[in-house]
Structures are given as C-alpha cells and as structure tokens.
Amino acid sequence: MSDQQAAISFKLPRDLKERIDRLTEKHDLTLTGLILGYFKRRLQAEVDAERRGSGAVRRPVELLLILGEELSAAVHAEAGRQGVEVDELVYQLLEKAVGAAPGRPAAQAGPESYTDFPKLVDCVRRAYLEDRSPIDALLELYPSLAPSPAPMGQLFAAALSAVSVDQVISERVSAGLRALREQRRHKA
C-alpha cells in the first residue's frame, strides 16, 4: 500500500451487506468505489457549504437524490447553461423553494424586490446629475432606509448598475446646455 492510501476496516450487518452486494452488482460498482465516491461527495459538500458563506454547517443533513437518465441529463444541461455545478443548481433551487414558502421571505430575492430599491436608484441618478459622488449620496441616505435581508453593499452595487450611463450623460449635457443658455440670456 502506498503512502497516499490508508486501509479502513469495518463490519457490516449481514442484511445490509447483502443489500449493498445487490446494489453493487446491479450498477456494476464495487464496495470500495461506492464508499470512496460517498466520502469525496461528502467532503466536497462541506467545502461548498463553507464557500456559500454558511460556514461550518452545525448539523448537516444529507439529501440523496437519485434521478433517471433523462431528468439527470436535463439537470446537467441546465447547470451547464447557468455555468454552475449540478449540486450548486440544486442548492439554489431548494433555497428558492424554501424562500417561496408561505410566511417566509424569499431567500434569493433580487435587489429590485427590496422596498427602498427605487429610492437607491433615484439617489444615484440625482447624485450623478448634481456632480456628487453616488456612494456618498447613498451613505447619506442609508440611515433612512428600511432593513434589508440582503447586504447593503450588494443593494448599492445594484442601484449603481441600474442607472443608465447614457441617460446620465444625456441629462447632464441637457442641463449644461440649459445653464449655458441661461447665462447668455442674463448677459444679453
């Protein structure tokens, strides 16, 4: 045995061993492959939970999902289309489903669903028109905003990106031309 491997020995109840044998024969698996596959998936799931920001999951509960080939192919295709792994896609779907349950706020609600999001967008637009920093304007507005389940930085970024640069430029040019006409009118 190499330095990169360790032997694991354990006893199985006879009826469980018989059922595992039937499963491994049916699907052309080995007990070792089945166990190694399980531990690889479990360890990756722990890493994924930490990456999602949920930290070490206090009481992890496993969900085993066995799909037919057609449904599995569709799920893999959708995950590929979205550019995520299958387990991440399933996680997102479950979060949305739980968030959509009656009496619970949506877990993955977009910034647009935040009640004060229109105020944020208007604040950014006015700041640009007044030649002010939109971040400073948002920070001034912050104390008057409703609480949000989403991080405020995420909402600020969404508000900044919601304001059309072309519209701001057009409005700034129009305002500048009006000011120039007013100056000329007062001089004449």
CYANA upper distance limits for C-alpha pairs under 8 A (distance plus 0.5 A):
  1 MET  CA      5 GLN  CA      7.03
  1 MET  CA      6 ALA  CA      8.19
 12 LEU  CA     16 LEU  CA      6.99
 12 LEU  CA     17 LYS  CA      6.40
 13 PRO  CA     17 LYS  CA      6.71
 14 ARG  CA     18 GLU  CA      6.71
 15 ASP  CA     19 ARG  CA      6.79
 16 LEU  CA     20 ILE  CA      6.61
 17 LYS  CA     21 ASP  CA      6.56
 18 GLU  CA     22 ARG  CA      6.81
 19 ARG  CA     23 LEU  CA      6.76
 20 ILE  CA     24 THR  CA      6.56
 20 ILE  CA     31 LEU  CA      8.14
 21 ASP  CA     25 GLU  CA      6.59
 21 ASP  CA     31 LEU  CA      8.34
 22 ARG  CA     26 LYS  CA      6.48
 23 LEU  CA     27 HIS  CA      6.70
 23 LEU  CA     29 LEU  CA      8.28
 24 THR  CA     28 ASP  CA      6.01
 24 THR  CA     29 LEU  CA      4.92
 24 THR  CA     30 THR  CA      6.24
 24 THR  CA     31 LEU  CA      7.28
 25 GLU  CA     29 LEU  CA      6.89
 29 LEU  CA     33 GLY  CA      7.05
 29 LEU  CA     34 LEU  CA      7.19
 30 THR  CA     34 LEU  CA      6.58
 31 LEU  CA     35 ILE  CA      6.67
 32 THR  CA     36 LEU  CA      6.51
 33 GLY  CA     37 GLY  CA      6.36
 34 LEU  CA     38 TYR  CA      6.71
 35 ILE  CA     39 PHE  CA      6.82
 36 LEU  CA     40 LYS  CA      6.64
 37 GLY  CA     41 ARG  CA      6.70
 38 TYR  CA     42 ARG  CA      6.56
 39 PHE  CA     43 LEU  CA      6.49
 40 LYS  CA     44 GLN  CA      6.63
 41 ARG  CA     45 ALA  CA      6.56
 42 ARG  CA     46 GLU  CA      6.91
 43 LEU  CA     47 VAL  CA      6.95
 44 GLN  CA     48 ASP  CA      6.61
 45 ALA  CA     49 ALA  CA      6.64
 46 GLU  CA     50 GLU  CA      6.96
 46 GLU  CA     56 ALA  CA      7.82
 46 GLU  CA     57 VAL  CA      8.18
 47 VAL  CA     51 ARG  CA      6.71
 48 ASP  CA     52 ARG  CA      6.65
 49 ALA  CA     53 GLY  CA      7.25
 49 ALA  CA     54 SER  CA      6.27
 49 ALA  CA     55 GLY  CA      6.87
 49 ALA  CA     56 ALA  CA      7.44
 49 ALA  CA     57 VAL  CA      7.43
 50 GLU  CA     54 SER  CA      6.04
 50 GLU  CA     55 GLY  CA      4.80
 50 GLU  CA     56 ALA  CA      6.36
 50 GLU  CA     57 VAL  CA      8.29
 51 ARG  CA     55 GLY  CA      7.95
 67 LEU  CA     71 LEU  CA      6.65
 67 LEU  CA     72 SER  CA      6.15
 68 GLY  CA     72 SER  CA      6.47
 69 GLU  CA     73 ALA  CA      6.50
 70 GLU  CA     74 ALA  CA      6.78
 71 LEU  CA     75 VAL  CA      6.67
 72 SER  CA     76 HIS  CA      6.64
 73 ALA  CA     77 ALA  CA      6.55
 74 ALA  CA     78 GLU  CA      6.67
 75 VAL  CA     79 ALA  CA      6.63
 75 VAL  CA     86 VAL  CA      7.40
 76 HIS  CA     80 GLY  CA      6.60
 76 HIS  CA     86 VAL  CA      6.54
 77 ALA  CA     81 ARG  CA      6.63
 78 GLU  CA     82 GLN  CA      6.72
 79 ALA  CA     83 GLY  CA      6.44
 79 ALA  CA     84 VAL  CA      5.71
 79 ALA  CA     85 GLU  CA      6.33
 79 ALA  CA     86 VAL  CA      5.92
 79 ALA  CA     89 LEU  CA      6.45
 80 GLY  CA     84 VAL  CA      6.68
 80 GLY  CA     85 GLU  CA      7.76
 84 VAL  CA     88 GLU  CA      6.72
 84 VAL  CA     89 LEU  CA      6.93
 85 GLU  CA     89 LEU  CA      6.88
 86 VAL  CA     90 VAL  CA      6.74
 87 ASP  CA     91 TYR  CA      6.60
 88 GLU  CA     92 GLN  CA      6.65
 89 LEU  CA     93 LEU  CA      6.70
 90 VAL  CA     94 LEU  CA      6.62
 91 TYR  CA     95 GLU  CA      6.67
 92 GLN  CA     96 LYS  CA      6.69
 93 LEU  CA     97 ALA  CA      6.63
 94 LEU  CA     98 VAL  CA      6.58
 95 GLU  CA     99 GLY  CA      6.44
 95 GLU  CA    107 ALA  CA      6.50
 95 GLU  CA    108 GLN  CA      7.62
 96 LYS  CA    100 ALA  CA      6.50
 96 LYS  CA    106 ALA  CA      7.06
 96 LYS  CA    107 ALA  CA      6.40
 96 LYS  CA    108 GLN  CA      6.58
 97 ALA  CA    101 ALA  CA      7.04
 98 VAL  CA    104 ARG  CA      8.24
 98 VAL  CA    106 ALA  CA      8.15
 98 VAL  CA    107 ALA  CA      7.87
 99 GLY  CA    104 ARG  CA      6.22
 99 GLY  CA    105 PRO  CA      6.03
 99 GLY  CA    106 ALA  CA      4.38
 99 GLY  CA    107 ALA  CA      5.04
 99 GLY  CA    108 GLN  CA      7.79
100 ALA  CA    104 ARG  CA      7.09
100 ALA  CA    105 PRO  CA      7.37
100 ALA  CA    106 ALA  CA      5.85
100 ALA  CA    107 ALA  CA      8.19
101 ALA  CA    105 PRO  CA      8.47
109 ALA  CA    113 SER  CA      6.84
110 GLY  CA    114 TYR  CA      7.98
111 PRO  CA    117 PHE  CA      7.23
111 PRO  CA    150 ALA  CA      8.21
111 PRO  CA    154 GLN  CA      8.31
111 PRO  CA    155 LEU  CA      6.26
111 PRO  CA    158 ALA  CA      7.12
112 GLU  CA    117 PHE  CA      6.40
112 GLU  CA    118 PRO  CA      8.34
113 SER  CA    117 PHE  CA      7.80
114 TYR  CA    148 SER  CA      7.45
115 THR  CA    146 ALA  CA      7.85
116 ASP  CA    120 LEU  CA      7.04
116 ASP  CA    145 LEU  CA      6.95
116 ASP  CA    146 ALA  CA      7.07
117 PHE  CA    121 VAL  CA      6.85
117 PHE  CA    155 LEU  CA      7.94
117 PHE  CA    159 ALA  CA      7.59
118 PRO  CA    122 ASP  CA      6.59
119 LYS  CA    123 CYS  CA      6.47
120 LEU  CA    124 VAL  CA      6.79
120 LEU  CA    138 LEU  CA      7.28
120 LEU  CA    141 LEU  CA      8.50
120 LEU  CA    156 PHE  CA      7.59
120 LEU  CA    159 ALA  CA      6.26
121 VAL  CA    125 ARG  CA      6.75
121 VAL  CA    159 ALA  CA      5.29
121 VAL  CA    160 LEU  CA      7.42
121 VAL  CA    162 ALA  CA      7.11
121 VAL  CA    163 VAL  CA      6.99
122 ASP  CA    126 ARG  CA      6.59
123 CYS  CA    127 ALA  CA      6.60
123 CYS  CA    134 PRO  CA      7.79
123 CYS  CA    137 ALA  CA      7.06
123 CYS  CA    138 LEU  CA      7.02
123 CYS  CA    141 LEU  CA      8.30
124 VAL  CA    128 TYR  CA      6.82
124 VAL  CA    134 PRO  CA      5.48
124 VAL  CA    135 ILE  CA      8.26
124 VAL  CA    137 ALA  CA      7.55
124 VAL  CA    138 LEU  CA      7.50
124 VAL  CA    159 ALA  CA      7.46
124 VAL  CA    160 LEU  CA      6.83
124 VAL  CA    163 VAL  CA      7.64
125 ARG  CA    129 LEU  CA      6.83
125 ARG  CA    134 PRO  CA      8.31
125 ARG  CA    163 VAL  CA      6.80
125 ARG  CA    168 VAL  CA      7.59
126 ARG  CA    130 GLU  CA      6.55
127 ALA  CA    131 ASP  CA      6.56
127 ALA  CA    132 ARG  CA      5.33
127 ALA  CA    133 SER  CA      6.64
127 ALA  CA    134 PRO  CA      5.60
127 ALA  CA    137 ALA  CA      6.80
128 TYR  CA    132 ARG  CA      6.34
128 TYR  CA    133 SER  CA      7.52
128 TYR  CA    134 PRO  CA      6.95
128 TYR  CA    168 VAL  CA      7.34
129 LEU  CA    168 VAL  CA      7.34
129 LEU  CA    171 GLU  CA      7.71
129 LEU  CA    172 ARG  CA      6.47
132 ARG  CA    136 ASP  CA      8.15
132 ARG  CA    137 ALA  CA      7.87
133 SER  CA    137 ALA  CA      6.83
134 PRO  CA    138 LEU  CA      6.56
134 PRO  CA    160 LEU  CA      8.26
135 ILE  CA    139 LEU  CA      6.66
135 ILE  CA    156 PHE  CA      8.41
136 ASP  CA    140 GLU  CA      6.76
137 ALA  CA    141 LEU  CA      6.81
138 LEU  CA    142 TYR  CA      6.50
138 LEU  CA    156 PHE  CA      7.77
139 LEU  CA    143 PRO  CA      8.31
141 LEU  CA    145 LEU  CA      7.32
148 SER  CA    152 MET  CA      7.81
150 ALA  CA    154 GLN  CA      7.41
150 ALA  CA    155 LEU  CA      7.60
151 PRO  CA    155 LEU  CA      7.13
152 MET  CA    156 PHE  CA      6.56
153 GLY  CA    157 ALA  CA      6.62
154 GLN  CA    158 ALA  CA      6.72
155 LEU  CA    159 ALA  CA      6.65
156 PHE  CA    160 LEU  CA      6.66
157 ALA  CA    161 SER  CA      6.73
158 ALA  CA    162 ALA  CA      6.52
159 ALA  CA    163 VAL  CA      7.21
163 VAL  CA    167 GLN  CA      8.25
163 VAL  CA    168 VAL  CA      8.14
164 SER  CA    168 VAL  CA      6.89
165 VAL  CA    169 ILE  CA      6.68
166 ASP  CA    170 SER  CA      6.59
167 GLN  CA    171 GLU  CA      6.56
168 VAL  CA    172 ARG  CA      6.46
169 ILE  CA    173 VAL  CA      6.56
170 SER  CA    174 SER  CA      6.63
171 GLU  CA    175 ALA  CA      6.52
172 ARG  CA    176 GLY  CA      6.55
173 VAL  CA    177 LEU  CA      6.63
174 SER  CA    178 ARG  CA      6.71
175 ALA  CA    179 ALA  CA      6.70
176 GLY  CA    180 LEU  CA      6.65
177 LEU  CA    181 ARG  CA      6.67
178 ARG  CA    182 GLU  CA      6.65
179 ALA  CA    183 GLN  CA      6.74
180 LEU  CA    184 ARG  CA      6.79
181 ARG  CA    185 ARG  CA      6.56
182 GLU  CA    186 HIS  CA      6.71
183 GLN  CA    187 LYS  CA      6.79
184 ARG  CA    188 ALA  CA      6.69
